[in-house]
Amino acid sequence: MPRTARTLLTLLCLSALACGGAGSENGGGTPRFLSMGTAPPGGAFFVVGGALTEVFNEHGGGASMTAEATSGSQENIRRLDTGELDFALSNSAISYFAVRGTEGWDRAYPVRAVMTLAPNVAMFVAPAGGSVQAMSDLAGKRVGVGPAGAGFEYFVRPLLAAHGIDYDDFSPVNATQAAAVDMLADGSVAAALLGGAVPTASITQAAAARDIILVPFDPQAVQRLVAEYVFFSPATIPAGTYRGVDQDFAGLDVGSMHLIAAADQDEELVYAFTKALYENREAVIQRHAAGRAINEGNVVRDTGTEFHPGAIRYYRELGIWPR
């Protein structure tokens, strides 16, 4: 069904609820089914996306949302554009280049930010005592770099470049985070890029399977990245977050997770969705710690993608819109 027609059904359903209608099949309303693009199982997107949809289904005024496992940010952006998804999660680094039509995107994609969520704290994970102890050790190795089509290269390439490394210097292996954990365990990769909202299930699983290290970043490289790209920012992983990691790790937010919608998504729907999530953020926290990022200082944080008018309207009413 075209987005305009689907949106009309949703608004009729929400309006019926607001006026005292049941908004359900039993009450005579038309149930509306929305879709949320997430990512493959194993990473934080899949779990957080499920948490957001559950909360919206409980508090969103009658519309029903389903979280869809996808290949990740790139697929989500393209499917928002075609109307196959209503909302989606994306890495803000990938959205940054998509809305500008640069770094390999065939054109500028008209997506808008709805809510800045948890930092996407990613790093290369390697077996303790293995052949990779520093970023420079990635050269000549087989290295997991995320699922094919997910778009990890949009932040991995500048991250590597800041350390004087290129994709051509090692053998990149595309795999989901869950598969990458298995590859670390059986030695088929020397290191793998893992991450997401902290704590990330894949890193927890990797640490449970064997002793691991988080490969340290060069502090000067981090400073250069933060100065050049708005979506990069320093992020500390507290000691004890993962088994065997006994000291604070100076990590990097490689592009916060954020909630996005198509630029032409209906303003009232985006407003209602934003309001439902923000006003019930404690319910999100109960499902995943990443819900703590739904706070007045973070949700409006600029990561380089223009915000949707529906979200801006709610944040202005709330008094937290800074621009």
ZAMIMAR-465336 format. One record per residue (C-alpha): residue number from 1; residue in one letter; y, z, x. Coordinates in nm, 3 decimals. Each point is the difference from the previous one (the first is absolute). Layout:
<atoms>
ATOM	NUM	a	Y	Z	X
...
</atoms>
This chain:
<atoms>
ATOM	1	m	0.000	0.000	0.000
ATOM	2	p	0.348	-0.084	0.138
ATOM	3	r	0.199	0.297	0.131
ATOM	4	t	0.271	-0.032	-0.268
ATOM	5	a	-0.255	0.019	-0.282
ATOM	6	r	-0.188	0.288	0.159
ATOM	7	t	0.322	0.190	0.057
ATOM	8	l	0.101	-0.045	-0.364
ATOM	9	l	-0.328	0.156	-0.112
ATOM	10	t	0.060	0.293	0.233
ATOM	11	l	0.352	0.060	-0.121
ATOM	12	l	-0.113	-0.014	-0.362
ATOM	13	c	-0.266	0.258	0.084
ATOM	14	l	0.244	0.230	0.180
ATOM	15	s	0.254	-0.040	-0.279
ATOM	16	a	-0.261	0.097	-0.257
ATOM	17	l	-0.073	0.318	0.194
ATOM	18	a	0.369	0.083	0.028
ATOM	19	c	0.038	-0.039	-0.376
ATOM	20	g	-0.301	0.218	-0.075
ATOM	21	g	-0.268	-0.269	-0.022
ATOM	22	a	-0.345	0.059	0.142
ATOM	23	g	0.009	-0.287	0.245
ATOM	24	s	-0.378	-0.030	-0.012
ATOM	25	e	-0.263	-0.201	-0.175
ATOM	26	n	-0.074	0.285	-0.242
ATOM	27	g	0.368	0.043	-0.082
ATOM	28	g	0.062	-0.367	-0.066
ATOM	29	g	0.203	-0.063	0.319
ATOM	30	t	-0.081	-0.271	0.250
ATOM	31	p	-0.142	0.148	0.320
ATOM	32	r	0.148	-0.160	0.311
ATOM	33	f	-0.196	-0.040	0.317
ATOM	34	l	0.190	-0.004	0.328
ATOM	35	s	-0.135	-0.066	0.345
ATOM	36	m	0.073	0.169	0.332
ATOM	37	g	-0.099	-0.175	0.323
ATOM	38	t	-0.124	0.238	0.270
ATOM	39	a	-0.222	-0.088	0.301
ATOM	40	p	-0.367	0.020	0.103
ATOM	41	p	-0.178	0.337	-0.022
ATOM	42	g	0.019	0.210	0.314
ATOM	43	g	0.376	0.008	0.044
ATOM	44	a	0.268	0.207	-0.167
ATOM	45	f	0.134	-0.282	-0.221
ATOM	46	f	-0.317	-0.008	-0.208
ATOM	47	v	0.002	0.377	-0.062
ATOM	48	v	0.375	0.037	-0.050
ATOM	49	g	0.009	-0.302	-0.232
ATOM	50	g	-0.271	0.162	-0.208
ATOM	51	a	0.199	0.324	-0.015
ATOM	52	l	0.316	-0.178	-0.114
ATOM	53	t	-0.182	-0.189	-0.274
ATOM	54	e	-0.170	0.315	-0.129
ATOM	55	v	0.332	0.182	-0.024
ATOM	56	f	0.168	-0.293	-0.172
ATOM	57	n	-0.286	-0.027	-0.247
ATOM	58	e	0.044	0.368	-0.088
ATOM	59	h	0.380	0.000	-0.019
ATOM	60	g	0.117	-0.361	-0.031
ATOM	61	g	0.044	-0.022	-0.374
ATOM	62	g	-0.307	-0.189	-0.116
ATOM	63	a	-0.045	-0.289	0.242
ATOM	64	s	-0.325	0.001	0.197
ATOM	65	m	-0.008	-0.092	0.368
ATOM	66	t	-0.295	-0.100	0.215
ATOM	67	a	-0.003	0.026	0.380
ATOM	68	e	-0.144	-0.315	0.154
ATOM	69	a	-0.160	-0.006	0.344
ATOM	70	t	0.153	-0.295	0.186
ATOM	71	s	0.011	-0.113	0.362
ATOM	72	g	0.334	0.179	0.034
ATOM	73	s	0.370	-0.064	0.028
ATOM	74	q	0.002	-0.377	0.049
ATOM	75	e	-0.224	-0.066	-0.298
ATOM	76	n	0.196	0.248	-0.208
ATOM	77	i	0.333	-0.171	0.074
ATOM	78	r	-0.136	-0.344	-0.087
ATOM	79	r	-0.167	0.122	-0.320
ATOM	80	l	0.318	0.174	-0.113
ATOM	81	d	0.174	-0.333	0.044
ATOM	82	t	-0.255	-0.182	-0.218
ATOM	83	g	0.001	0.274	-0.266
ATOM	84	e	-0.361	0.107	0.061
ATOM	85	l	0.114	0.352	0.088
ATOM	86	d	0.268	0.211	-0.165
ATOM	87	f	0.054	0.249	0.283
ATOM	88	a	-0.145	0.034	0.346
ATOM	89	l	-0.003	0.203	0.315
ATOM	90	s	0.109	-0.162	0.322
ATOM	91	n	0.076	0.088	0.355
ATOM	92	s	0.378	-0.020	0.024
ATOM	93	a	-0.022	-0.187	0.330
ATOM	94	i	-0.189	-0.280	-0.173
ATOM	95	s	0.239	-0.002	-0.295
ATOM	96	y	0.292	-0.011	0.245
ATOM	97	f	-0.109	-0.337	0.139
ATOM	98	a	-0.127	-0.132	-0.336
ATOM	99	v	0.335	0.037	-0.177
ATOM	100	r	0.167	-0.181	0.290
ATOM	101	g	-0.259	-0.277	0.025
ATOM	102	t	-0.042	0.053	0.374
ATOM	103	e	-0.280	0.076	0.245
ATOM	104	g	-0.247	-0.243	-0.157
ATOM	105	w	0.090	0.035	-0.369
ATOM	106	d	0.034	-0.346	-0.154
ATOM	107	r	0.309	0.105	-0.198
ATOM	108	a	0.195	0.303	-0.109
ATOM	109	y	-0.199	0.194	-0.262
ATOM	110	p	0.206	0.159	-0.280
ATOM	111	v	-0.137	0.354	-0.002
ATOM	112	r	0.198	0.320	-0.036
ATOM	113	a	-0.059	0.360	0.101
ATOM	114	v	-0.062	0.256	-0.273
ATOM	115	m	-0.070	0.313	0.202
ATOM	116	t	-0.036	0.077	0.370
ATOM	117	l	-0.316	0.204	0.040
ATOM	118	a	-0.190	0.163	0.286
ATOM	119	p	0.040	-0.104	0.361
ATOM	120	n	-0.268	-0.242	0.116
ATOM	121	v	-0.086	0.180	0.321
ATOM	122	a	-0.229	-0.233	0.191
ATOM	123	m	-0.137	0.011	0.350
ATOM	124	f	-0.287	-0.130	0.208
ATOM	125	v	-0.300	0.231	-0.015
ATOM	126	a	-0.260	-0.006	0.276
ATOM	127	p	-0.309	0.200	0.100
ATOM	128	a	0.080	0.297	0.223
ATOM	129	g	-0.097	-0.076	0.357
ATOM	130	g	-0.023	-0.374	-0.076
ATOM	131	s	0.159	-0.299	0.168
ATOM	132	v	0.326	0.024	-0.197
ATOM	133	q	0.223	0.292	0.091
ATOM	134	a	0.341	-0.174	-0.006
ATOM	135	m	0.153	-0.299	-0.178
ATOM	136	s	-0.035	-0.212	0.313
ATOM	137	d	-0.379	0.058	-0.009
ATOM	138	l	-0.026	-0.216	-0.314
ATOM	139	a	0.016	-0.310	0.221
ATOM	140	g	-0.335	-0.177	0.023
ATOM	141	k	-0.162	0.213	-0.271
ATOM	142	r	-0.124	-0.059	-0.354
ATOM	143	v	0.253	0.174	-0.223
ATOM	144	g	0.003	0.050	-0.377
ATOM	145	v	0.333	-0.113	-0.145
ATOM	146	g	-0.046	0.036	-0.376
ATOM	147	p	-0.138	-0.218	-0.279
ATOM	148	a	0.057	-0.374	0.010
ATOM	149	g	0.286	-0.086	-0.233
ATOM	150	a	0.135	0.353	-0.024
ATOM	151	g	0.297	-0.081	0.223
ATOM	152	f	-0.041	0.271	0.262
ATOM	153	e	0.120	-0.249	0.261
ATOM	154	y	0.354	0.030	-0.137
ATOM	155	f	0.033	0.344	0.155
ATOM	156	v	-0.278	-0.022	0.259
ATOM	157	r	0.159	-0.292	0.186
ATOM	158	p	0.336	0.172	0.063
ATOM	159	l	-0.182	0.326	0.077
ATOM	160	l	-0.212	-0.174	0.262
ATOM	161	a	0.293	-0.199	0.136
ATOM	162	a	0.198	0.321	0.058
ATOM	163	h	-0.288	0.110	0.224
ATOM	164	g	-0.019	-0.334	0.182
ATOM	165	i	-0.317	-0.113	-0.179
ATOM	166	d	-0.081	-0.303	-0.214
ATOM	167	y	-0.284	-0.092	-0.232
ATOM	168	d	-0.117	-0.247	0.266
ATOM	169	d	-0.061	0.289	0.238
ATOM	170	f	-0.298	0.134	-0.199
ATOM	171	s	-0.254	-0.112	-0.259
ATOM	172	p	0.130	0.096	-0.345
ATOM	173	v	-0.264	0.093	-0.256
ATOM	174	n	0.089	-0.012	-0.370
ATOM	175	a	-0.164	0.270	-0.208
ATOM	176	t	0.083	0.252	-0.268
ATOM	177	q	0.077	0.350	0.120
ATOM	178	a	-0.337	0.120	-0.127
ATOM	179	a	-0.178	-0.274	0.194
ATOM	180	a	0.209	0.069	0.309
ATOM	181	v	-0.117	0.362	-0.004
ATOM	182	d	-0.360	-0.123	0.009
ATOM	183	m	0.086	-0.236	0.286
ATOM	184	l	0.150	0.287	0.199
ATOM	185	a	-0.313	0.202	-0.061
ATOM	186	d	-0.240	-0.271	0.119
ATOM	187	g	0.223	-0.118	0.285
ATOM	188	s	0.062	-0.351	-0.130
ATOM	189	v	0.375	0.053	0.047
ATOM	190	a	0.168	0.198	0.277
ATOM	191	a	0.286	0.109	-0.225
ATOM	192	a	0.125	-0.059	-0.352
ATOM	193	l	0.335	0.018	-0.173
ATOM	194	l	-0.032	0.260	-0.275
ATOM	195	g	0.256	0.177	-0.210
ATOM	196	g	0.189	0.048	-0.319
ATOM	197	a	0.126	0.308	-0.175
ATOM	198	v	-0.089	0.315	0.194
ATOM	199	p	-0.276	0.106	-0.010
ATOM	200	t	-0.171	-0.340	-0.001
ATOM	201	a	-0.360	-0.003	-0.121
ATOM	202	s	-0.114	-0.255	0.257
ATOM	203	i	0.123	0.210	0.295
ATOM	204	t	-0.153	0.313	-0.150
ATOM	205	q	-0.332	-0.186	-0.027
ATOM	206	a	0.027	-0.136	0.354
ATOM	207	a	0.065	0.349	0.136
ATOM	208	a	-0.296	0.139	-0.194
ATOM	209	a	-0.234	-0.263	0.144
ATOM	210	r	0.092	0.051	0.366
ATOM	211	d	0.267	0.137	0.231
ATOM	212	i	0.309	-0.221	-0.011
ATOM	213	i	0.344	-0.032	0.154
ATOM	214	l	0.321	-0.133	-0.149
ATOM	215	v	0.124	-0.248	0.258
ATOM	216	p	0.351	0.114	0.103
ATOM	217	f	0.309	-0.218	-0.036
ATOM	218	d	0.259	-0.047	0.271
ATOM	219	p	0.307	0.202	-0.111
ATOM	220	q	0.240	-0.269	0.124
ATOM	221	a	-0.192	-0.266	-0.193
ATOM	222	v	0.035	0.211	-0.315
ATOM	223	q	0.375	0.033	0.056
ATOM	224	r	0.037	-0.378	0.030
ATOM	225	l	-0.199	-0.062	-0.319
ATOM	226	v	0.200	0.253	-0.202
ATOM	227	a	0.328	-0.154	0.122
ATOM	228	e	-0.104	-0.356	-0.084
ATOM	229	y	-0.183	0.036	-0.335
ATOM	230	v	0.110	0.212	-0.296
ATOM	231	f	-0.360	0.052	-0.114
ATOM	232	f	-0.116	0.171	0.323
ATOM	233	s	0.064	0.373	0.039
ATOM	234	p	-0.151	0.283	0.206
ATOM	235	a	-0.266	0.211	-0.171
ATOM	236	t	-0.181	0.305	0.132
ATOM	237	i	-0.363	0.069	-0.089
ATOM	238	p	-0.044	0.379	0.013
ATOM	239	a	-0.271	0.148	0.219
ATOM	240	g	-0.316	0.064	-0.195
ATOM	241	t	0.052	-0.282	-0.250
ATOM	242	y	-0.309	-0.170	0.141
ATOM	243	r	-0.298	0.164	0.165
ATOM	244	g	0.040	0.014	0.375
ATOM	245	v	0.372	-0.085	-0.005
ATOM	246	d	0.129	0.337	0.118
ATOM	247	q	0.360	-0.090	0.084
ATOM	248	d	0.281	-0.156	-0.200
ATOM	249	f	-0.016	-0.378	0.034
ATOM	250	a	0.323	-0.195	0.039
ATOM	251	g	-0.083	-0.277	-0.242
ATOM	252	l	0.186	-0.278	-0.171
ATOM	253	d	0.067	-0.092	-0.360
ATOM	254	v	-0.073	-0.371	0.030
ATOM	255	g	0.139	-0.075	-0.344
ATOM	256	s	-0.011	0.253	-0.280
ATOM	257	m	-0.218	-0.063	-0.298
ATOM	258	h	0.223	-0.103	-0.285
ATOM	259	l	-0.036	-0.094	-0.362
ATOM	260	i	0.123	-0.350	-0.081
ATOM	261	a	0.040	-0.234	-0.296
ATOM	262	a	0.105	-0.360	-0.052
ATOM	263	a	0.375	-0.051	-0.011
ATOM	264	d	-0.031	-0.135	-0.356
ATOM	265	q	-0.209	0.292	-0.127
ATOM	266	d	0.161	0.146	-0.311
ATOM	267	e	0.264	0.262	0.081
ATOM	268	e	-0.108	0.233	-0.282
ATOM	269	l	-0.362	-0.002	0.117
ATOM	270	v	0.096	0.076	0.360
ATOM	271	y	0.236	0.274	-0.120
ATOM	272	a	-0.277	0.160	-0.211
ATOM	273	f	-0.253	-0.023	0.282
ATOM	274	t	0.240	0.149	0.256
ATOM	275	k	0.093	0.283	-0.236
ATOM	276	a	-0.362	0.082	-0.085
ATOM	277	l	-0.104	0.027	0.364
ATOM	278	y	0.305	0.193	0.120
ATOM	279	e	0.000	0.251	-0.283
ATOM	280	n	-0.373	0.061	0.042
ATOM	281	r	-0.016	-0.004	0.378
ATOM	282	e	-0.179	0.335	0.007
ATOM	283	a	-0.289	-0.166	-0.180
ATOM	284	v	-0.010	-0.265	0.275
ATOM	285	i	-0.006	0.272	0.268
ATOM	286	q	-0.301	0.159	-0.170
ATOM	287	r	-0.188	-0.326	0.058
ATOM	288	h	0.124	-0.088	0.352
ATOM	289	a	0.232	0.167	0.249
ATOM	290	a	0.196	-0.325	0.026
ATOM	291	g	0.160	0.097	-0.330
ATOM	292	r	0.226	0.235	0.197
ATOM	293	a	0.195	-0.310	0.105
ATOM	294	i	0.122	-0.034	-0.359
ATOM	295	n	0.311	0.206	0.060
ATOM	296	e	0.372	-0.064	-0.028
ATOM	297	g	0.049	-0.059	0.372
ATOM	298	n	-0.282	-0.249	0.042
ATOM	299	v	-0.050	-0.216	-0.310
ATOM	300	v	0.335	-0.176	0.046
ATOM	301	r	-0.035	-0.042	0.377
ATOM	302	d	0.091	-0.351	0.116
ATOM	303	t	-0.283	-0.184	0.176
ATOM	304	g	0.158	-0.345	-0.014
ATOM	305	t	-0.102	-0.116	-0.349
ATOM	306	e	0.255	-0.006	-0.283
ATOM	307	f	-0.075	0.244	-0.285
ATOM	308	h	-0.076	-0.114	-0.354
ATOM	309	p	0.284	0.054	-0.253
ATOM	310	g	-0.230	0.205	-0.225
ATOM	311	a	-0.072	0.245	0.280
ATOM	312	i	0.365	0.013	0.107
ATOM	313	r	0.105	0.086	-0.355
ATOM	314	y	-0.237	0.297	-0.014
ATOM	315	y	0.103	0.126	0.345
ATOM	316	r	0.368	-0.027	-0.096
ATOM	317	e	-0.062	0.201	-0.316
ATOM	318	l	-0.182	0.256	0.211
ATOM	319	g	0.293	0.012	0.244
ATOM	320	i	-0.199	-0.085	0.312
ATOM	321	w	0.091	-0.366	0.053
ATOM	322	p	0.192	-0.003	0.330
ATOM	323	r	0.141	-0.352	0.002
</atoms>
